[in-house]
Amino acid sequence: MAKKILKKMSGNKVWIFKIANRRGYAAICMSNLTEGRTPVQAFARMAKAMKRAGYLITGNASKPCSCC
């Protein structure tokens, strides 16, 4: 099977926030939503989901927002 060519994407496009009335954090990027107990876990799950979609996330995500 041929290797999939991944498009590079900045980690700053991933939004991480605390889920209201629940335990954990969520990450949103390009209409994909992932959840995790920590911001790092939510970002790692998002990186895996985006890899399936053909994107490679480089760098780190933005800090979790405290607005929610």
Backbone as a printed PyTorch tensor [residue, N CA C, xyz], in Angstrom:
tensor([[[  0.8430,  -1.1840,   0.0000],
         [  0.0000,   0.0000,   0.0000],
         [  0.8840,   1.2410,   0.0000]],

        [[  0.5330,   2.2240,  -0.7920],
         [  1.3190,   3.4530,  -0.9100],
         [  1.1500,   4.3160,   0.3310]],

        [[  2.2060,   5.0520,   0.6440],
         [  2.1460,   5.9660,   1.7860],
         [  1.2580,   7.1490,   1.4650]],

        [[  0.5180,   7.5830,   2.4590],
         [ -0.3510,   8.7470,   2.2930],
         [  0.4900,  10.0120,   2.4630]],

        [[  0.3630,  10.9430,   1.5500],
         [  1.0890,  12.2070,   1.6510],
         [  0.2520,  13.1480,   2.5240]],

        [[  0.8430,  13.5580,   3.6350],
         [  0.1280,  14.4010,   4.5960],
         [  0.4510,  15.8730,   4.3660]],

        [[ -0.5640,  16.7250,   4.4440],
         [ -0.3760,  18.1660,   4.3440],
         [ -0.0580,  18.6990,   5.7350]],

        [[  0.9350,  19.5660,   5.8320],
         [  1.3110,  20.1340,   7.1250],
         [  0.3560,  21.2440,   7.5190]],

        [[  0.0650,  21.2980,   8.8230],
         [ -0.8490,  22.2920,   9.3540],
         [ -0.3390,  22.7410,  10.7200]],

        [[ -0.4710,  24.0010,  11.0220],
         [ -0.0010,  24.5530,  12.2840],
         [ -0.8890,  24.1050,  13.4460]],

        [[ -0.2730,  23.8730,  14.5900],
         [ -1.0120,  23.4970,  15.7870],
         [ -1.8360,  24.6390,  16.3510]],

        [[ -1.5710,  25.8760,  15.8780],
         [ -2.3300,  27.0310,  16.3660],
         [ -3.7680,  27.0390,  15.8550]],

        [[ -4.0750,  26.2110,  14.8740],
         [ -5.4350,  26.1470,  14.3480],
         [ -6.3320,  25.2280,  15.1710]],

        [[ -5.7670,  24.5930,  16.1850],
         [ -6.5260,  23.7080,  17.0590],
         [ -6.9680,  24.5080,  18.2780]],

        [[ -8.2800,  24.5680,  18.5200],
         [ -8.8280,  25.2750,  19.6730],
         [ -9.0880,  24.2800,  20.7880]],

        [[ -8.5140,  24.5200,  21.9620],
         [ -8.7170,  23.6530,  23.1270],
         [ -9.4460,  24.4650,  24.1850]],

        [[-10.4760,  23.8650,  24.7670],
         [-11.2340,  24.5560,  25.8020],
         [-11.7630,  23.5650,  26.8200]],

        [[-12.0670,  24.0760,  28.0020],
         [-12.6420,  23.2730,  29.0790],
         [-14.1160,  23.0550,  28.7850]],

        [[-14.5630,  21.8260,  28.9170],
         [-15.9650,  21.5080,  28.6680],
         [-16.7850,  21.9290,  29.8830]],

        [[-17.8270,  22.7200,  29.6600],
         [-18.6810,  23.1800,  30.7490],
         [-19.5180,  22.0220,  31.2890]],

        [[-19.6630,  21.9750,  32.5870],
         [-20.4800,  20.9680,  33.2840],
         [-20.0200,  19.5310,  33.0460]],

        [[-18.7790,  19.3490,  32.6470],
         [-18.2300,  18.0070,  32.4560],
         [-16.7750,  18.0040,  32.8540]],

        [[-16.2440,  16.8330,  33.0170],
         [-14.8290,  16.6990,  33.3360],
         [-14.0520,  16.5850,  32.0440]],

        [[-13.0060,  17.3630,  31.8790],
         [-12.1420,  17.2190,  30.7260],
         [-12.1080,  18.4260,  29.8020]],

        [[-11.3900,  18.2350,  28.7070],
         [-11.1670,  19.2860,  27.7170],
         [-11.5730,  18.7780,  26.3390]],

        [[-11.8280,  19.7040,  25.4370],
         [-12.1750,  19.3660,  24.0580],
         [-11.2630,  20.1380,  23.1110]],

        [[-11.0480,  19.5620,  21.9410],
         [-10.2560,  20.2060,  20.8950],
         [-11.0860,  20.2310,  19.6180]],

        [[-11.0860,  21.3790,  18.9520],
         [-11.8230,  21.5330,  17.7010],
         [-10.8590,  22.0250,  16.6280]],

        [[-10.9610,  21.3920,  15.4500],
         [-10.1440,  21.8000,  14.3140],
         [-10.8050,  21.2950,  13.0400]],

        [[-11.1240,  22.2030,  12.1180],
         [-11.6830,  21.8470,  10.8220],
         [-12.8760,  20.8880,  10.9490]],

        [[-13.8280,  21.2430,  11.7670],
         [-15.0670,  20.4800,  11.9700],
         [-14.8410,  19.1140,  12.6100]],

        [[-13.7150,  18.9210,  13.2850],
         [-13.4540,  17.6980,  14.0380],
         [-13.4590,  18.0450,  15.5200]],

        [[-14.0590,  17.1860,  16.3250],
         [-14.1360,  17.3950,  17.7690],
         [-13.5800,  16.1710,  18.4670]],

        [[-12.6240,  16.3940,  19.3970],
         [-12.1080,  15.3080,  20.2150],
         [-12.1400,  15.7420,  21.6670]],

        [[-12.1870,  14.7710,  22.5620],
         [-12.2190,  15.0520,  23.9940],
         [-11.0990,  14.2970,  24.6840]],

        [[-10.6630,  14.8290,  25.8310],
         [ -9.6500,  14.1740,  26.6380],
         [ -9.6880,  14.7000,  28.0620]],

        [[ -9.0730,  13.9700,  28.9610],
         [ -9.0540,  14.4070,  30.3590],
         [ -8.1580,  15.6230,  30.5740]],

        [[ -7.1150,  15.7510,  29.7490],
         [ -6.1900,  16.8760,  29.8450],
         [ -6.1060,  17.5610,  28.4850]],

        [[ -5.6290,  18.8080,  28.4530],
         [ -5.4540,  19.4720,  27.1580],
         [ -4.4770,  18.7300,  26.2410]],

        [[ -3.4460,  18.1420,  26.8200],
         [ -2.4570,  17.4030,  26.0290],
         [ -3.0930,  16.1710,  25.3890]],

        [[ -3.9310,  15.4630,  26.1510],
         [ -4.5950,  14.2830,  25.6160],
         [ -5.5920,  14.6570,  24.5180]],

        [[ -6.3150,  15.7390,  24.7010],
         [ -7.2620,  16.1910,  23.6740],
         [ -6.5110,  16.5670,  22.3960]],

        [[ -5.3520,  17.2230,  22.5340],
         [ -4.5480,  17.5990,  21.3700],
         [ -3.9840,  16.3600,  20.6640]],

        [[ -3.5330,  15.3840,  21.4320],
         [ -2.9880,  14.1620,  20.8380],
         [ -4.0650,  13.4030,  20.0630]],

        [[ -5.2630,  13.3680,  20.6100],
         [ -6.3650,  12.7100,  19.9110],
         [ -6.7450,  13.4690,  18.6470]],

        [[ -6.6520,  14.7920,  18.6970],
         [ -6.9440,  15.5940,  17.5100],
         [ -5.8870,  15.3420,  16.4350]],

        [[ -4.6190,  15.2370,  16.8340],
         [ -3.5490,  14.9720,  15.8730],
         [ -3.7870,  13.6430,  15.1680]],

        [[ -4.2550,  12.6530,  15.9060],
         [ -4.5400,  11.3440,  15.3070],
         [ -5.7260,  11.4370,  14.3500]],

        [[ -6.7590,  12.1710,  14.7300],
         [ -7.9320,  12.3280,  13.8620],
         [ -7.5710,  13.0790,  12.5820]],

        [[ -6.7500,  14.1100,  12.7060],
         [ -6.3580,  14.8810,  11.5310],
         [ -5.4290,  14.0740,  10.6220]],

        [[ -4.6500,  13.1790,  11.2130],
         [ -3.7900,  12.3250,  10.4060],
         [ -4.6350,  11.4050,   9.5300]],

        [[ -5.7500,  10.9180,  10.0780],
         [ -6.6620,  10.0940,   9.2920],
         [ -7.2810,  10.8980,   8.1420]],

        [[ -7.4460,  12.2110,   8.3640],
         [ -8.0370,  13.0850,   7.3440],
         [ -7.0060,  13.5720,   6.3260]],

        [[ -5.7130,  13.2820,   6.5740],
         [ -4.6780,  13.6580,   5.6110],
         [ -3.8660,  14.8770,   5.9950]],

        [[ -3.9140,  15.2720,   7.2640],
         [ -3.1600,  16.4380,   7.7360],
         [ -2.2020,  16.0320,   8.8430]],

        [[ -1.0470,  16.6970,   8.8910],
         [ -0.0680,  16.4810,   9.9430],
         [  0.0380,  17.7730,  10.7480]],

        [[ -0.2840,  17.7120,  12.0190],
         [ -0.2330,  18.9020,  12.8660],
         [  1.1860,  19.0690,  13.3810]],

        [[  1.7750,  20.2410,  13.1260],
         [  3.1190,  20.5380,  13.5930],
         [  3.0450,  21.5820,  14.6850]],

        [[  3.9430,  21.5160,  15.6360],
         [  3.9740,  22.4980,  16.7200],
         [  3.0000,  22.1390,  17.8250]],

        [[  2.7510,  23.1150,  18.6920],
         [  1.8810,  22.9260,  19.8310],
         [  0.5640,  23.6520,  19.6290]],

        [[ -0.4310,  23.2290,  20.3770],
         [ -1.7390,  23.8960,  20.3230],
         [ -1.6920,  25.1500,  21.1590]],

        [[ -2.6630,  26.0160,  20.9310],
         [ -2.7780,  27.2040,  21.7510],
         [ -3.1920,  26.7990,  23.1560]],

        [[ -2.9590,  27.6690,  24.1140],
         [ -3.3260,  27.3580,  25.4990],
         [ -4.8410,  27.2760,  25.6240]],

        [[ -5.3320,  26.4340,  26.5490],
         [ -6.7830,  26.3300,  26.7310],
         [ -7.3930,  27.6820,  27.1270]],

        [[ -8.5140,  28.0100,  26.5270],
         [ -9.1620,  29.2630,  26.8870],
         [ -9.9540,  29.0720,  28.1670]],

        [[-10.1090,  30.1260,  28.9100],
         [-10.8330,  30.0450,  30.1860],
         [-12.1790,  30.7460,  30.1010]],

        [[-12.6380,  30.9930,  28.8770],
         [-13.8880,  31.7290,  28.7120],
         [-15.1060,  30.8640,  28.9710]],

        [[-14.9790,  29.5620,  28.9020],
         [-16.1550,  28.6810,  29.0260],
         [-16.3100,  28.1920,  30.4370]]])
